[in-house]
């Protein structure tokens, strides 16, 4: 029932799963619930299979965008003064869908939903409302956008109809987060190609009553870096930059820093063979984690070879979570 409140799809049309983070005596439990349309998942799976690829890592696009678009210095605040920190919503307005993700004050992705309204629906609405060719509707969208002060902007009413769906779902997402996490969503950051529609940031900001701006993924790149005068807008690079930053942002909840420290801890499980402790300072968000691997040499490891940690059965490893 809780999932139905934030997942705008028929339950029969999605693959879904859930994971309980903690089992506690208190009434509330932290649960990760993930759902994705079957049509999209099946199409991706078919392409991967046909390509003969063997993916090593899957990442949530919302999490990737968080790494590249959250304000510079965001993660450094995790161990410092937290006054003034708040939740942040990223609205990724693409061609077919808009993905809304809410991050808590620690930069951890808490909620993410897909909204079936975005760039193509904006264009379709203009075509239907004004009875113009699709090319002309696209031109009007890209020229006038949400400029309410321009008397020539005849596309605005049609654009507002589609934007209302995005606003409704975004407001519901923020309300759910603020009720359950008791932390306000203080700002909205826009991503995706349709974030470049003129005046859309100001329009959405006014409707959502939150500071709203287009994200700048280059803030996470070396100072002075530029994509060049004739290159696409930097927002088009936000996702790939976030993927590249996956294990590079120290303190990021998406960077476990696995292997930052490794130590021989002797025979912990009393099987007559030495065990190894592997530290991950960024594991579990900012809490940190450590894994004790029992007898790592049985997996082919030595001073000259490596071990694939994902090949180690859970029964042969002990997880220790920090706080």
C-alpha positions as a LaTeX table, in Angstrom:
\begin{tabular}{lrrr}
\hline
Residue & $x$ (\AA) & $y$ (\AA) & $z$ (\AA) \\
\hline
Unk1 & 0.00 & 0.00 & 0.00 \\
Unk2 & 2.86 & 2.39 & 0.75 \\
Unk3 & 4.43 & 1.62 & $-2.62$ \\
Unk4 & 1.18 & 2.46 & $-4.43$ \\
Unk5 & 1.43 & 6.01 & $-3.05$ \\
Unk6 & 4.70 & 6.76 & $-4.83$ \\
Unk7 & 4.89 & 4.36 & $-7.81$ \\
Unk8 & 2.73 & 5.73 & $-10.66$ \\
Unk9 & 2.33 & 2.39 & $-12.45$ \\
Unk10 & $-0.03$ & $-0.57$ & $-12.22$ \\
Unk11 & 1.64 & $-3.17$ & $-9.93$ \\
Unk12 & 1.04 & $-5.80$ & $-12.62$ \\
Unk13 & 3.14 & $-3.80$ & $-15.09$ \\
Unk14 & 6.32 & $-3.58$ & $-13.01$ \\
Unk15 & 9.05 & $-5.80$ & $-11.62$ \\
Unk16 & 9.58 & $-4.97$ & $-7.99$ \\
Unk17 & 11.54 & $-6.07$ & $-4.95$ \\
Unk18 & 12.15 & $-4.92$ & $-1.39$ \\
Unk19 & 14.96 & $-5.13$ & 1.14 \\
Unk20 & 14.67 & $-4.43$ & 4.86 \\
Unk21 & 17.72 & $-2.49$ & 6.04 \\
Unk22 & 17.21 & $-3.08$ & 9.71 \\
Unk23 & 15.06 & $-5.27$ & 11.93 \\
Unk24 & 14.37 & $-3.27$ & 15.05 \\
Unk25 & 12.07 & $-3.31$ & 18.03 \\
Unk26 & 10.59 & 0.07 & 17.06 \\
Unk27 & 7.55 & 0.28 & 14.83 \\
Unk28 & 9.37 & 1.90 & 11.89 \\
Unk29 & 11.73 & $-0.03$ & 9.64 \\
Unk30 & 13.95 & 1.21 & 6.83 \\
Unk31 & 12.97 & $-0.57$ & 3.63 \\
Unk32 & 14.40 & $-0.20$ & 0.14 \\
Unk33 & 11.65 & $-0.74$ & $-2.42$ \\
Unk34 & 12.51 & $-0.74$ & $-6.11$ \\
Unk35 & 10.18 & $-1.04$ & $-9.09$ \\
Unk36 & 10.62 & $-0.64$ & $-12.84$ \\
Unk37 & 8.25 & $-1.11$ & $-15.80$ \\
Unk38 & 8.50 & $-4.63$ & $-17.20$ \\
Unk39 & 8.56 & $-3.30$ & $-20.76$ \\
Unk40 & 11.71 & $-1.26$ & $-20.11$ \\
Unk41 & 13.50 & $-3.96$ & $-18.10$ \\
Unk42 & 12.75 & $-6.63$ & $-20.71$ \\
Unk43 & 13.99 & $-4.42$ & $-23.55$ \\
Unk44 & 17.25 & $-3.68$ & $-21.72$ \\
Unk45 & 17.74 & $-7.36$ & $-20.89$ \\
Unk46 & 17.19 & $-8.33$ & $-24.53$ \\
Unk47 & 19.78 & $-5.81$ & $-25.77$ \\
Unk48 & 22.35 & $-6.93$ & $-23.19$ \\
Unk49 & 21.80 & $-10.59$ & $-24.06$ \\
Unk50 & 22.00 & $-9.94$ & $-27.81$ \\
Unk51 & 25.22 & $-7.98$ & $-27.35$ \\
Unk52 & 26.74 & $-10.84$ & $-25.38$ \\
Unk53 & 27.63 & $-8.41$ & $-22.61$ \\
Unk54 & 28.24 & $-9.37$ & $-18.99$ \\
Unk55 & 27.45 & $-6.27$ & $-16.88$ \\
Unk56 & 29.57 & $-5.86$ & $-13.77$ \\
Unk57 & 27.64 & $-3.00$ & $-12.19$ \\
Unk58 & 24.16 & $-1.53$ & $-12.49$ \\
Unk59 & 23.49 & 1.94 & $-11.16$ \\
Unk60 & 20.38 & 4.02 & $-10.62$ \\
Unk61 & 20.34 & 7.03 & $-12.91$ \\
Unk62 & 18.93 & 9.12 & $-10.06$ \\
Unk63 & 21.89 & 8.19 & $-7.86$ \\
Unk64 & 24.30 & 8.99 & $-10.68$ \\
Unk65 & 22.72 & 12.41 & $-11.18$ \\
Unk66 & 23.00 & 13.06 & $-7.46$ \\
Unk67 & 26.76 & 12.64 & $-7.58$ \\
Unk68 & 27.17 & 15.10 & $-10.41$ \\
Unk69 & 24.51 & 17.67 & $-9.57$ \\
Unk70 & 24.35 & 18.03 & $-5.80$ \\
Unk71 & 26.12 & 21.27 & $-4.81$ \\
Unk72 & 29.89 & 21.26 & $-4.63$ \\
Unk73 & 31.01 & 20.50 & $-1.10$ \\
Unk74 & 27.74 & 18.69 & $-0.32$ \\
Unk75 & 29.41 & 15.49 & 0.79 \\
Unk76 & 32.11 & 17.29 & 2.76 \\
Unk77 & 29.34 & 18.54 & 5.05 \\
Unk78 & 28.60 & 15.01 & 6.17 \\
Unk79 & 31.10 & 15.16 & 8.99 \\
Unk80 & 30.86 & 18.90 & 9.62 \\
Unk81 & 28.27 & 21.46 & 10.63 \\
Unk82 & 24.84 & 20.23 & 9.50 \\
Unk83 & 22.96 & 23.43 & 10.20 \\
Unk84 & 20.99 & 24.51 & 7.16 \\
Unk85 & 21.18 & 21.15 & 5.42 \\
Unk86 & 17.94 & 19.85 & 3.89 \\
Unk87 & 16.58 & 17.38 & 1.39 \\
Unk88 & 17.01 & 18.04 & $-2.33$ \\
Unk89 & 14.86 & 16.93 & $-5.26$ \\
Unk90 & 16.35 & 16.30 & $-8.70$ \\
Unk91 & 13.86 & 16.41 & $-11.59$ \\
Unk92 & 15.31 & 14.68 & $-14.64$ \\
Unk93 & 13.01 & 15.82 & $-17.45$ \\
Unk94 & 13.86 & 13.73 & $-20.48$ \\
Unk95 & 12.09 & 13.03 & $-23.76$ \\
Unk96 & 9.66 & 10.31 & $-22.65$ \\
Unk97 & 9.62 & 10.43 & $-18.86$ \\
Unk98 & 10.52 & 12.62 & $-15.93$ \\
Unk99 & 12.35 & 10.98 & $-13.03$ \\
Unk100 & 12.00 & 12.66 & $-9.66$ \\
Unk101 & 14.48 & 11.70 & $-6.95$ \\
Unk102 & 14.69 & 13.01 & $-3.39$ \\
Unk103 & 18.01 & 12.97 & $-1.55$ \\
Unk104 & 18.28 & 13.47 & 2.20 \\
Unk105 & 20.61 & 15.94 & 3.90 \\
Unk106 & 23.39 & 13.33 & 3.71 \\
Unk107 & 23.12 & 13.09 & $-0.06$ \\
Unk108 & 21.56 & 9.62 & 0.08 \\
Unk109 & 18.87 & 8.83 & $-2.51$ \\
Unk110 & 15.72 & 8.08 & $-0.53$ \\
Unk111 & 12.89 & 8.12 & $-3.09$ \\
Unk112 & 12.78 & 7.95 & $-6.87$ \\
Unk113 & 9.73 & 7.78 & $-9.13$ \\
Unk114 & 9.13 & 7.89 & $-12.86$ \\
Unk115 & 6.49 & 10.30 & $-14.20$ \\
Unk116 & 5.12 & 9.56 & $-17.72$ \\
Unk117 & 5.20 & 13.23 & $-18.77$ \\
Unk118 & 8.19 & 14.93 & $-20.38$ \\
Unk119 & 9.53 & 16.52 & $-23.56$ \\
Unk120 & 7.57 & 14.56 & $-26.17$ \\
Unk121 & 4.30 & 15.07 & $-24.29$ \\
Unk122 & 4.97 & 18.81 & $-24.21$ \\
Unk123 & 5.28 & 18.77 & $-27.99$ \\
Unk124 & 2.23 & 16.53 & $-28.43$ \\
Unk125 & 0.15 & 18.90 & $-26.32$ \\
Unk126 & 1.10 & 21.89 & $-28.48$ \\
Unk127 & 0.30 & 19.95 & $-31.66$ \\
Unk128 & $-3.11$ & 18.97 & $-30.31$ \\
Unk129 & $-3.97$ & 22.37 & $-28.85$ \\
Unk130 & $-2.90$ & 24.58 & $-31.75$ \\
Unk131 & $-3.32$ & 22.14 & $-34.67$ \\
Unk132 & 0.19 & 22.79 & $-35.94$ \\
Unk133 & 2.78 & 20.47 & $-37.47$ \\
Unk134 & 5.05 & 18.68 & $-35.02$ \\
Unk135 & 8.12 & 20.58 & $-36.27$ \\
Unk136 & 6.36 & 23.90 & $-35.59$ \\
Unk137 & 5.23 & 22.72 & $-32.16$ \\
Unk138 & 8.80 & 21.75 & $-31.27$ \\
Unk139 & 10.04 & 25.14 & $-32.47$ \\
Unk140 & 7.48 & 26.99 & $-30.35$ \\
Unk141 & 8.34 & 24.90 & $-27.31$ \\
Unk142 & 12.06 & 25.58 & $-27.70$ \\
Unk143 & 11.61 & 29.26 & $-28.57$ \\
Unk144 & 8.98 & 30.47 & $-26.10$ \\
Unk145 & 8.74 & 27.73 & $-23.51$ \\
Unk146 & 7.16 & 28.91 & $-20.25$ \\
Unk147 & 7.67 & 32.61 & $-20.92$ \\
Unk148 & 4.42 & 34.04 & $-19.60$ \\
Unk149 & 5.42 & 37.63 & $-20.36$ \\
Unk150 & 5.59 & 37.10 & $-24.13$ \\
Unk151 & 2.24 & 37.78 & $-25.81$ \\
Unk152 & 3.34 & 35.67 & $-28.81$ \\
Unk153 & 3.63 & 32.56 & $-26.67$ \\
Unk154 & 0.52 & 30.66 & $-27.73$ \\
Unk155 & 2.05 & 27.34 & $-26.62$ \\
Unk156 & 2.03 & 28.17 & $-22.91$ \\
Unk157 & $-1.45$ & 26.80 & $-22.00$ \\
Unk158 & $-0.64$ & 23.45 & $-23.62$ \\
Unk159 & 2.76 & 23.24 & $-21.90$ \\
Unk160 & 1.15 & 24.08 & $-18.56$ \\
Unk161 & $-1.26$ & 21.15 & $-18.89$ \\
Unk162 & 1.60 & 18.66 & $-19.15$ \\
Unk163 & 3.67 & 20.44 & $-16.50$ \\
Unk164 & 0.75 & 20.06 & $-14.11$ \\
Unk165 & 1.26 & 16.28 & $-14.10$ \\
Unk166 & 4.95 & 16.67 & $-13.25$ \\
Unk167 & 4.18 & 19.22 & $-10.54$ \\
Unk168 & 1.47 & 17.02 & $-9.00$ \\
Unk169 & 3.72 & 13.96 & $-8.76$ \\
Unk170 & 6.70 & 16.01 & $-7.53$ \\
Unk171 & 4.61 & 17.63 & $-4.81$ \\
Unk172 & 3.28 & 14.23 & $-3.73$ \\
Unk173 & 6.81 & 12.83 & $-3.58$ \\
Unk174 & 8.08 & 15.76 & $-1.49$ \\
Unk175 & 5.06 & 15.56 & 0.83 \\
Unk176 & 5.65 & 11.85 & 1.39 \\
Unk177 & 9.33 & 12.46 & 2.13 \\
Unk178 & 8.69 & 15.37 & 4.47 \\
Unk179 & 6.05 & 13.41 & 6.39 \\
Unk180 & 8.08 & 10.23 & 6.82 \\
Unk181 & 11.61 & 11.64 & 7.09 \\
Unk182 & 10.59 & 14.83 & 8.90 \\
Unk183 & 12.94 & 16.93 & 6.84 \\
Unk184 & 11.97 & 19.59 & 4.33 \\
Unk185 & 12.89 & 19.43 & 0.66 \\
Unk186 & 14.61 & 22.77 & 0.32 \\
Unk187 & 15.47 & 22.96 & $-3.37$ \\
Unk188 & 14.93 & 21.39 & $-6.78$ \\
Unk189 & 17.62 & 20.77 & $-9.39$ \\
Unk190 & 16.65 & 20.17 & $-13.02$ \\
Unk191 & 18.36 & 17.74 & $-15.38$ \\
Unk192 & 17.60 & 16.20 & $-18.78$ \\
Unk193 & 17.26 & 17.79 & $-22.20$ \\
Unk194 & 13.82 & 19.22 & $-21.48$ \\
Unk195 & 15.25 & 21.16 & $-18.54$ \\
Unk196 & 16.51 & 23.53 & $-21.25$ \\
Unk197 & 13.00 & 24.59 & $-22.30$ \\
Unk198 & 13.03 & 28.38 & $-21.79$ \\
Unk199 & 11.84 & 29.59 & $-18.37$ \\
Unk200 & 10.90 & 26.11 & $-17.15$ \\
Unk201 & 13.07 & 26.38 & $-14.03$ \\
Unk202 & 11.38 & 29.60 & $-12.93$ \\
Unk203 & 7.95 & 28.23 & $-13.71$ \\
Unk204 & 8.45 & 24.98 & $-11.79$ \\
Unk205 & 10.12 & 26.80 & $-8.93$ \\
Unk206 & 7.13 & 29.09 & $-8.50$ \\
Unk207 & 4.65 & 26.21 & $-8.65$ \\
Unk208 & 6.64 & 24.02 & $-6.27$ \\
Unk209 & 7.50 & 26.93 & $-3.94$ \\
Unk210 & 11.14 & 25.81 & $-3.90$ \\
Unk211 & 14.37 & 27.26 & $-5.22$ \\
Unk212 & 14.77 & 25.60 & $-8.62$ \\
Unk213 & 17.68 & 25.74 & $-11.05$ \\
Unk214 & 19.27 & 23.77 & $-13.87$ \\
Unk215 & 22.04 & 21.53 & $-12.55$ \\
Unk216 & 25.69 & 22.07 & $-13.39$ \\
Unk217 & 27.62 & 18.77 & $-13.54$ \\
Unk218 & 30.87 & 20.59 & $-14.32$ \\
Unk219 & 31.02 & 21.83 & $-10.72$ \\
Unk220 & 32.38 & 18.39 & $-9.83$ \\
Unk221 & 35.08 & 18.59 & $-12.51$ \\
Unk222 & 38.51 & 20.22 & $-12.33$ \\
Unk223 & 38.21 & 24.00 & $-12.09$ \\
Unk224 & 38.41 & 25.70 & $-15.45$ \\
Unk225 & 37.16 & 22.68 & $-17.42$ \\
Unk226 & 34.82 & 23.52 & $-20.29$ \\
Unk227 & 32.94 & 21.44 & $-22.85$ \\
Unk228 & 33.70 & 24.00 & $-25.55$ \\
Unk229 & 31.63 & 26.66 & $-27.32$ \\
Unk230 & 30.12 & 24.29 & $-29.89$ \\
Unk231 & 29.52 & 21.40 & $-27.49$ \\
Unk232 & 26.10 & 20.41 & $-26.12$ \\
Unk233 & 24.91 & 21.95 & $-22.87$ \\
Unk234 & 26.76 & 20.45 & $-19.86$ \\
Unk235 & 23.48 & 19.01 & $-18.50$ \\
Unk236 & 23.67 & 16.34 & $-21.21$ \\
Unk237 & 26.84 & 15.04 & $-19.54$ \\
Unk238 & 25.36 & 14.86 & $-16.03$ \\
Unk239 & 24.66 & 11.12 & $-16.02$ \\
Unk240 & 27.98 & 9.99 & $-17.48$ \\
Unk241 & 29.87 & 12.30 & $-15.11$ \\
Unk242 & 27.93 & 10.82 & $-12.20$ \\
Unk243 & 28.85 & 7.32 & $-13.32$ \\
Unk244 & 32.51 & 8.28 & $-13.54$ \\
Unk245 & 32.33 & 9.72 & $-10.03$ \\
Unk246 & 30.81 & 6.52 & $-8.64$ \\
Unk247 & 33.93 & 5.53 & $-6.70$ \\
Unk248 & 35.77 & 8.84 & $-6.72$ \\
Unk249 & 33.89 & 11.15 & $-4.32$ \\
Unk250 & 35.33 & 10.62 & $-0.86$ \\
Unk251 & 32.55 & 10.44 & 1.67 \\
Unk252 & 29.88 & 10.01 & $-0.96$ \\
Unk253 & 27.21 & 7.53 & 0.10 \\
Unk254 & 27.63 & 5.99 & $-3.34$ \\
Unk255 & 31.38 & 5.50 & $-2.85$ \\
Unk256 & 32.21 & 2.65 & $-0.49$ \\
Unk257 & 36.01 & 3.13 & $-0.85$ \\
Unk258 & 36.19 & $-0.66$ & $-0.62$ \\
Unk259 & 39.67 & $-1.87$ & 0.32 \\
Unk260 & 40.78 & 1.45 & 1.83 \\
Unk261 & 42.19 & $-0.66$ & 4.68 \\
Unk262 & 42.99 & $-4.37$ & 4.78 \\
Unk263 & 44.32 & $-6.36$ & 7.72 \\
Unk264 & 45.03 & $-9.95$ & 8.73 \\
Unk265 & 42.90 & $-10.53$ & 11.83 \\
Unk266 & 43.93 & $-14.09$ & 12.58 \\
Unk267 & 41.62 & $-17.07$ & 12.87 \\
Unk268 & 38.31 & $-15.43$ & 13.81 \\
Unk269 & 36.06 & $-18.44$ & 13.16 \\
Unk270 & 38.49 & $-20.98$ & 14.63 \\
Unk271 & 38.81 & $-23.09$ & 11.48 \\
Unk272 & 42.59 & $-23.12$ & 11.62 \\
Unk273 & 43.04 & $-20.58$ & 8.80 \\
Unk274 & 43.69 & $-16.85$ & 8.91 \\
Unk275 & 40.92 & $-14.40$ & 8.03 \\
Unk276 & 41.13 & $-10.93$ & 6.46 \\
Unk277 & 39.34 & $-7.70$ & 7.41 \\
Unk278 & 38.45 & $-5.38$ & 4.50 \\
Unk279 & 37.40 & $-1.82$ & 5.34 \\
Unk280 & 34.91 & 0.33 & 3.41 \\
Unk281 & 34.75 & 3.84 & 5.01 \\
Unk282 & 31.91 & 4.90 & 2.71 \\
Unk283 & 29.81 & 1.78 & 3.14 \\
Unk284 & 26.26 & 2.12 & 4.53 \\
Unk285 & 26.11 & 5.79 & 3.55 \\
Unk286 & 28.57 & 7.44 & 5.92 \\
Unk287 & 28.44 & 4.86 & 8.70 \\
Unk288 & 31.18 & 2.74 & 7.22 \\
Unk289 & 31.42 & $-1.03$ & 7.07 \\
Unk290 & 33.98 & $-3.79$ & 7.37 \\
Unk291 & 33.86 & $-7.33$ & 5.99 \\
Unk292 & 35.73 & $-10.25$ & 7.53 \\
Unk293 & 36.47 & $-12.84$ & 4.84 \\
Unk294 & 37.18 & $-16.29$ & 6.20 \\
Unk295 & 40.18 & $-18.04$ & 4.62 \\
Unk296 & 40.45 & $-15.84$ & 1.49 \\
Unk297 & 43.11 & $-18.12$ & $-0.03$ \\
Unk298 & 40.44 & $-20.72$ & $-0.81$ \\
Unk299 & 39.18 & $-18.33$ & $-3.52$ \\
Unk300 & 42.55 & $-18.23$ & $-5.27$ \\
Unk301 & 43.88 & $-15.11$ & $-3.58$ \\
Unk302 & 47.57 & $-14.65$ & $-2.86$ \\
Unk303 & 50.05 & $-11.83$ & $-2.77$ \\
Unk304 & 50.20 & $-11.99$ & $-6.56$ \\
Unk305 & 46.53 & $-12.53$ & $-7.46$ \\
Unk306 & 43.20 & $-10.86$ & $-6.76$ \\
Unk307 & 39.89 & $-12.14$ & $-5.44$ \\
Unk308 & 36.46 & $-11.33$ & $-6.91$ \\
Unk309 & 34.60 & $-10.41$ & $-3.73$ \\
Unk310 & 31.22 & $-11.01$ & $-5.33$ \\
Unk311 & 32.20 & $-14.67$ & $-5.71$ \\
Unk312 & 32.46 & $-15.20$ & $-1.94$ \\
Unk313 & 29.38 & $-16.89$ & $-0.40$ \\
Unk314 & 27.67 & $-14.95$ & 2.39 \\
Unk315 & 28.35 & $-17.81$ & 4.77 \\
Unk316 & 32.08 & $-17.24$ & 4.41 \\
Unk317 & 31.98 & $-13.52$ & 5.22 \\
Unk318 & 31.00 & $-11.52$ & 8.27 \\
Unk319 & 29.60 & $-8.01$ & 7.79 \\
Unk320 & 30.18 & $-5.33$ & 10.43 \\
Unk321 & 28.23 & $-2.05$ & 10.12 \\
Unk322 & 29.32 & 1.24 & 11.64 \\
Unk323 & 27.20 & 4.04 & 13.06 \\
\hline
\end{tabular}
